[in-house]
Amino acid sequence: MKKPRAQKGDTEADLTKKFEAFKQEKRDLQTRIKGWLLVLPAFIVFAFGIIRWALRSQNRDKIHV
């Protein structure tokens, strides 16, 4: 994502449109990153818990009294 640059022949309206598109693209990217930062840690903790539960369950089956 690069900042928009003025080119020869661009009017003020063209520059405003380019800058608004850039700001919207930046907001969308930030929203996606926030979503991943919300979901990913929860998924990692969940996966770790499932793996730990499976390993403990497996070890309990090996115990003979």
C-alpha positions as CSV (number, residue, x, y, z in Angstrom):
1,M,0.0,0.0,0.0
2,K,1.6,3.2,-1.2
3,K,0.5,6.8,-0.6
4,P,-1.1,8.3,-3.7
5,R,1.2,10.6,-5.7
6,A,0.2,13.6,-7.8
7,Q,0.7,13.1,-11.5
8,K,0.7,15.6,-14.2
9,G,-2.8,16.6,-15.2
10,D,-4.4,15.6,-11.9
11,T,-7.0,18.0,-10.6
12,E,-7.8,18.7,-7.0
13,A,-10.8,16.4,-7.2
14,D,-8.7,13.6,-8.6
15,L,-6.2,13.9,-5.8
16,T,-9.0,14.0,-3.2
17,K,-10.5,10.9,-4.7
18,K,-7.1,9.1,-4.7
19,F,-6.5,10.1,-1.1
20,E,-9.9,9.0,0.1
21,A,-9.4,5.6,-1.6
22,F,-6.1,5.3,0.1
23,K,-7.6,6.1,3.5
24,Q,-10.4,3.6,3.0
25,E,-7.9,0.9,1.9
26,K,-5.9,1.6,5.1
27,R,-9.0,1.4,7.3
28,D,-10.0,-1.9,5.7
29,L,-6.5,-3.3,6.3
30,Q,-6.5,-2.2,9.9
31,T,-10.0,-3.7,10.4
32,R,-8.7,-7.1,9.0
33,I,-5.7,-7.0,11.3
34,K,-7.8,-6.2,14.3
35,G,-10.0,-9.2,13.5
36,W,-7.1,-11.5,13.2
37,L,-5.6,-10.2,16.4
38,L,-8.9,-10.9,18.1
39,V,-9.5,-14.4,16.7
40,L,-6.0,-15.8,16.4
41,P,-4.9,-15.8,20.0
42,A,-8.2,-17.3,21.1
43,F,-7.8,-20.1,18.5
44,I,-4.2,-20.8,19.6
45,V,-5.3,-21.1,23.3
46,F,-8.3,-23.3,22.2
47,A,-6.0,-25.6,20.1
48,F,-3.4,-25.8,22.9
49,G,-6.2,-26.9,25.3
50,I,-7.5,-29.5,23.0
51,I,-4.0,-30.9,22.4
52,R,-3.3,-30.9,26.1
53,W,-6.6,-32.6,26.9
54,A,-5.9,-35.3,24.3
55,L,-2.4,-36.0,25.6
56,R,-3.7,-36.2,29.2
57,S,-6.5,-38.5,28.1
58,Q,-4.0,-40.7,26.3
59,N,-1.7,-40.9,29.4
60,R,-4.7,-41.9,31.6
61,D,-5.4,-44.8,29.4
62,K,-1.8,-46.1,29.9
63,I,-2.1,-46.2,33.7
64,H,-2.7,-49.8,35.1
65,V,-3.6,-50.1,38.7
